Amino acid sequence: MTERILAAGPLEGGTDRPPPARFAYDGHTWKEIAHLLTNLMFSLVGFTYVVTVLFLGAGLTLTVIGLPVLAFGLLGARQLGKFERLRARGLLGVRVDEPSPLPFRGRGGFFGWLWMTLKDPVGWRTVLYELMRLPWAIVTFTVTLVSLFVLWPVLPFLARGLANADRAMVRALLSPSDELERRIAELESDRGVVVDTAAADLRRIERDLHDGAQARLVNLAMGLGLAKEKLLEGQADETVAAMVDEAHGEVKLALQELRDLARGIHPAVLTDRGLDAALSSVGARCTVPVKVTADLPARPAAAIEGIAYFTVSELLQNVSKHSGARSASVDVWRSENRLLIQVWDDGRGGASLDGGTGMSGLADRLGAVDGLFVVDSPAGGPTTITAELPWRDRTEGAG
C-alpha cells in the first residue's frame, strides 16, 4: 500500500463550473433560478442583521458594551457568511475554502480577543457582502421573475449571467482573505502537533528516568548505606565486599542507561560530527545489516538535522522489531531546497501509518516543519519509506 501525507501547502479549493447555458431548462439552470429567486429573502435577513449590528454597536461605543456588541455581531456575520457559502455551493456550484476560525482565547485575555475580533477581515467582508447584496438581490429577483413569464426562452442565458455575478461576489468577499490566512490555519495546526510531540517526549524522558536510572541509583544508595553500616560495625567480610561489588554493577548500569537516555534526547555524535556519522552509529546498532549513504554538501540547521536523525532512528527500530528483513539501507541527500531521506528494507512489508509502529507520529513531526512522509509497503515487501524536510542552512537554524 502507498500512503502520503503532505504536511504543508495551500488548502485545496476552487469552483465547479456548470456546463454552457443553452435553450433548455436543465438541473443547473433551475438551481441558478432558485438561487436568484431566494436571494431577496436571504438578503433582507442579512441586510437587517448587519445594519442593526452596525448601528447598535456604533451607537453604544460611548458605553462599555458598545465594542463587545460589535465584536459579537461580527462573529454572527461570520455565520451568515458560512450559510451563504453553503447555499452558493449547493445552488451555484461555487466551492471556496472555509476561513480559519477565530480562537476563543488568545494573548491579552478578553481585550486581546476583542481587538482580534474587531479587526477580523472575514467578518467585515461578510458585512460588506450583505450590504451590497440587497440592491443586487432586488434586481435579480425582479428580472428573474419577469423573465419566467415574458422572456422564458432566453431565461437560461439571463440566469447564467446573473448567477455568474453572484459567483464572483461570493469568491471575492466570502472566500478566505488570502494565502496568508490559509497558512496561519496550517501553522496553528502544526503548532499543536509540535506541542503534543514535545509533551510526549518529556513524558518519555520522565518515565525512563523514573523507571531506569533513578531506580538503580536508589538501590545503589541503599546498598552503599548497608555496606557503610557494616564497615562502621567492623564487619569487613565477604558480605560487605559482595554488596560493594553489586553497587559497582548498579553504577555501571545506571551510567549506561543515562548515556542511552542522553543519546535519545540528542546524541553527542550528531552535534559533534553531523548526520552522516550519527546515522552510521544508528545503523550499526540495528539488528539488521544496514548500508548508510549520506551525500550532503553541508550540514542543515540543527532542528532539521535532529528531526532527520530521529526519523531514521525510529524507522530502523521498526525494521529491527517488525519487518523480518535480512538487509536494509538508508540514503540521505539534498535536492535543491529539500533534504530527502529514504529507508528501504526487504522485509515482509505491510507497513502503514495506522499500524501502531509510530509512523503516524513521525508523519506529524515532519508535518510540523512542512515535511513530507510517503510509505510504500505492499504486502510481502519490500518497504520503501521516503521523508522530505525543508533544507535550511545551519547559520539560519542557529539564528
C-alpha positions in Angstrom: 0.0 0.0 0.0 1.1 3.6 -0.6 0.3 6.4 1.9 1.2 10.0 1.6 1.0 12.9 3.9 1.7 16.4 2.5 2.4 18.5 5.5 2.1 21.9 4.1 0.8 23.7 1.2 -2.4 25.6 0.1 -5.7 24.2 1.0 -7.5 22.7 -2.0 -10.4 24.7 -3.3 -11.8 26.2 -6.4 -15.0 26.2 -8.4 -17.2 23.7 -10.2 -18.1 25.3 -13.4 -21.6 24.5 -14.8 -22.0 23.4 -18.4 -22.6 26.1 -21.0 -26.0 27.7 -21.0 -28.4 26.6 -23.7 -32.0 26.9 -24.7 -33.1 24.4 -22.2 -34.0 24.1 -18.6 -31.7 21.6 -17.1 -30.8 21.0 -13.4 -28.1 23.6 -13.3 -30.5 26.2 -14.8 -33.2 25.5 -12.2 -30.7 25.7 -9.4 -29.5 29.1 -10.6 -33.1 30.3 -10.9 -33.8 29.1 -7.4 -30.7 30.9 -6.1 -31.8 34.2 -7.8 -35.3 34.0 -6.6 -34.3 33.3 -2.9 -31.7 35.9 -2.9 -34.1 38.6 -1.9 -35.4 36.8 1.1 -32.0 35.9 2.5 -30.6 39.4 1.5 -33.3 41.1 3.6 -32.3 38.9 6.6 -28.6 39.6 6.2 -29.0 43.3 5.5 -31.3 43.8 8.5 -28.8 41.9 10.7 -25.7 43.8 9.7 -27.4 47.2 9.8 -28.8 46.5 13.2 -25.3 45.4 14.5 -23.5 48.4 12.9 -25.9 51.0 14.2 -26.3 49.3 17.6 -22.5 48.8 18.0 -21.7 52.3 16.8 -24.4 53.9 19.0 -23.1 52.1 22.1 -19.4 52.8 21.5 -19.6 55.6 24.1 -20.6 53.0 26.7 -18.7 49.9 28.0 -20.8 47.4 25.9 -20.5 49.0 22.5 -17.4 47.3 21.3 -18.3 43.9 22.6 -21.7 44.1 20.9 -19.9 45.0 17.6 -17.5 42.1 18.2 -20.2 39.5 18.8 -22.1 41.0 15.8 -19.0 40.3 13.6 -19.0 36.7 14.9 -22.6 36.4 13.8 -21.7 37.8 10.4 -19.2 35.0 10.1 -22.0 32.5 10.5 -24.1 34.3 7.8 -21.1 34.0 5.5 -20.9 30.3 6.3 -24.5 29.9 5.4 -24.1 31.8 2.1 -21.1 29.7 1.2 -23.2 26.6 1.8 -26.0 28.0 -0.3 -23.7 29.0 -3.2 -22.1 25.6 -3.1 -25.4 23.8 -3.3 -27.1 26.0 -5.9 -24.3 27.7 -7.9 -21.5 25.0 -7.6 -19.1 27.6 -6.1 -16.6 25.9 -3.8 -14.4 28.1 -1.7 -12.4 27.3 1.3 -13.8 28.0 4.8 -11.9 30.8 6.5 -9.9 29.8 9.5 -11.9 30.2 12.7 -11.1 32.8 15.3 -9.6 31.3 18.5 -11.8 31.9 21.6 -8.7 32.5 23.7 -5.6 34.5 22.8 -2.9 36.7 24.2 -4.2 39.6 26.2 -7.3 37.8 27.6 -10.7 39.3 26.8 -9.3 42.6 25.4 -6.9 40.7 23.2 -9.8 38.6 21.9 -11.9 41.8 21.5 -9.3 43.5 19.4 -8.7 40.5 17.3 -12.4 40.1 16.6 -12.9 43.8 15.8 -10.2 43.7 13.1 -11.3 40.3 11.7 -11.3 40.8 7.9 -13.6 37.8 7.3 -16.4 39.3 9.5 -16.1 42.8 7.8 -16.1 41.4 4.3 -19.3 39.5 5.2 -20.8 42.7 6.4 -19.8 44.4 3.1 -21.3 41.4 1.2 -24.6 41.7 3.0 -24.8 45.4 2.4 -24.0 45.2 -1.3 -26.2 42.2 -2.0 -29.6 43.7 -1.1 -29.9 46.1 -4.1 -28.5 43.4 -6.3 -30.9 40.9 -5.0 -33.9 43.2 -5.8 -32.6 43.5 -9.4 -32.0 39.7 -9.8 -35.4 38.8 -8.2 -37.3 41.2 -10.4 -35.5 40.3 -13.7 -35.8 36.5 -13.0 -39.5 36.7 -12.0 -40.4 38.8 -15.0 -38.4 36.6 -17.4 -40.1 33.5 -16.2 -43.4 34.8 -17.7 -42.1 37.1 -20.5 -38.6 36.1 -21.6 -38.7 32.4 -20.7 -36.9 31.2 -23.9 -33.8 33.2 -23.0 -34.0 32.9 -19.3 -31.3 30.2 -19.1 -28.8 32.7 -20.5 -30.1 35.6 -18.3 -29.9 33.3 -15.2 -26.4 32.3 -16.1 -25.2 35.9 -16.4 -26.8 37.0 -13.2 -25.6 33.8 -11.4 -22.1 34.4 -12.6 -22.2 37.9 -10.9 -23.3 36.1 -7.7 -20.4 33.6 -8.1 -17.9 36.4 -8.5 -19.3 38.2 -5.4 -19.1 35.0 -3.3 -15.5 34.3 -4.4 -14.4 37.9 -3.8 -16.0 38.6 -0.4 -16.7 35.2 1.2 -13.5 33.3 0.5 -10.5 33.3 2.9 -8.6 36.6 2.9 -5.5 35.3 1.0 -2.9 32.6 1.1 -1.6 34.1 4.4 -4.8 33.2 6.2 -4.6 29.7 4.9 -1.0 29.5 6.0 -1.9 30.8 9.5 -4.5 28.0 9.9 -1.9 25.4 8.9 0.7 26.8 11.3 -1.9 26.8 14.1 -2.5 23.1 13.5 1.3 22.4 13.2 1.9 24.2 16.5 -0.5 21.9 18.2 1.4 18.9 16.8 4.7 20.3 18.0 3.4 20.9 21.5 1.9 17.4 21.7 5.2 15.9 20.4 7.3 17.8 22.9 4.9 16.8 25.7 5.2 13.2 24.7 9.0 13.4 24.6 9.1 14.9 28.1 6.8 12.2 29.4 9.0 9.5 27.9 12.2 11.1 29.4 10.5 11.3 32.8 9.3 7.7 32.6 12.8 6.5 31.6 14.5 8.4 34.4 12.0 7.2 37.0 11.9 3.5 35.9 15.5 3.2 34.9 18.4 5.3 36.2 16.6 6.7 39.2 15.5 3.3 40.5 19.1 1.9 40.1 20.5 4.9 41.9 18.1 4.4 44.8 19.1 0.7 45.0 22.7 1.8 44.9 22.3 4.3 47.7 20.5 1.7 49.9 23.3 -0.9 49.2 26.1 1.5 50.0 24.2 2.6 53.1 24.1 -1.0 54.4 27.7 -1.6 53.5 28.7 1.6 55.3 26.8 0.4 58.5 28.6 -3.0 58.4 32.0 -1.3 58.0 31.3 1.0 60.9 30.5 -2.1 62.9 33.8 -3.6 61.9 32.2 -6.3 59.7 34.5 -6.0 56.7 33.8 -9.5 55.5 32.8 -11.1 52.2 29.2 -9.9 52.6 30.4 -6.3 52.5 32.6 -7.0 49.5 29.7 -8.6 47.7 27.5 -5.6 48.5 30.1 -3.1 47.2 30.6 -5.2 44.1 26.8 -5.2 43.5 26.8 -1.4 44.0 29.6 -1.1 41.4 27.5 -3.0 38.9 24.5 -0.8 39.6 26.6 2.2 39.0 27.7 0.9 35.6 24.2 0.0 34.6 22.9 3.4 35.7 25.6 5.2 33.7 24.7 3.1 30.6 21.0 4.0 31.0 21.9 7.7 31.4 24.0 7.5 28.3 21.2 5.8 26.3 18.8 8.4 27.6 21.1 11.3 26.6 21.5 9.7 23.2 17.7 9.6 22.9 17.5 13.3 23.7 20.2 14.5 21.3 23.2 12.2 20.6 26.6 13.8 21.1 27.8 12.3 17.8 25.1 14.2 15.9 26.3 17.5 17.5 30.0 16.8 17.0 30.2 15.0 13.7 26.9 15.6 11.9 24.2 13.5 10.3 26.4 11.0 8.4 28.3 9.8 11.5 25.1 9.8 13.6 23.2 7.7 11.1 26.1 5.3 10.7 26.0 4.8 14.5 22.3 4.1 14.4 22.8 1.7 11.6 25.5 -0.2 13.5 23.1 -0.7 16.4 20.4 -2.1 14.2 19.9 -5.9 14.3 19.6 -6.0 10.5 22.6 -5.2 8.4 22.2 -1.6 7.2 24.0 0.3 4.5 24.1 4.0 5.2 24.8 6.5 2.4 24.8 10.3 3.1 25.6 12.8 0.3 25.3 16.2 2.0 27.4 19.1 0.8 26.9 20.9 4.2 25.1 20.4 7.5 21.5 21.5 7.7 20.0 23.5 10.5 20.2 21.8 13.9 16.4 21.4 14.2 16.2 19.7 10.7 19.2 17.6 11.4 17.6 16.4 14.7 14.3 15.5 13.0 16.1 13.6 10.3 18.1 11.7 12.9 15.1 10.7 14.9 13.1 9.8 11.8 15.8 7.3 10.6 16.3 6.0 14.2 12.6 5.3 14.6 12.4 3.6 11.2 15.4 1.4 11.8 13.9 0.4 15.1 10.7 -0.7 13.2 13.0 -2.6 10.8 14.6 -4.4 13.7 11.3 -5.2 15.5 8.7 -5.7 12.9 10.0 -6.2 9.4 11.7 -9.6 9.4 14.2 -8.1 7.0 17.6 -9.5 6.1 19.0 -6.2 4.9 18.2 -2.5 4.9 19.6 0.7 3.5 19.4 4.4 4.4 20.1 7.1 1.8 20.2 10.8 2.6 20.8 13.6 0.1 20.0 17.1 -0.7 17.8 18.1 -3.7 17.6 21.9 -4.2 15.9 23.2 -1.0 14.8 19.8 0.3 16.6 17.2 2.5 15.5 13.7 1.3 15.7 10.5 3.3 14.9 7.1 2.0 14.8 4.0 4.2 14.5 0.6 2.4 14.2 -3.0 3.7 13.5 -6.4 2.2 11.1 -7.5 4.9 7.5 -8.7 4.9 6.0 -5.3 4.1 2.5 -4.2 5.1 3.7 -1.1 7.0 1.1 1.7 7.3 0.6 4.9 9.2 -2.1 3.3 11.4 -0.2 0.1 12.1 0.9 1.1 15.6 4.6 1.4 14.8 5.0 5.1 15.5 4.9 6.2 11.9 1.9 8.4 12.3 3.9 10.3 15.0 6.8 10.6 12.5 4.4 12.0 9.9 3.1 14.5 12.4 6.6 15.6 13.4 7.6 16.1 9.7 4.3 17.8 9.1 5.1 20.4 11.7 8.1 21.7 9.7 6.5 21.5 6.2 7.7 18.0 5.6 6.5 15.1 3.5 6.2 11.4 4.5 5.5 8.6 2.0 5.1 4.9 2.8 5.3 2.4 0.0 4.9 -1.1 1.7 3.0 -3.7 -0.3 2.2 -7.0 1.4 5.2 -9.3 1.0 7.6 -6.3 0.7 9.9 -4.6 0.2 9.2 -1.4 2.1 10.4 2.0 1.0 9.8 5.0 3.2 10.6 8.4 1.9 10.8 11.5 4.0 11.4 15.1 2.9 12.3 18.0 5.0 12.9 21.7 4.1 16.6 22.5 3.8 17.7 25.3 6.0 21.4 26.2 6.3 22.9 25.8 9.7 23.5 29.5 10.1 19.8 30.1 9.5 18.9 27.5 12.0 21.2 29.0 14.6 19.7 32.4 14.1 
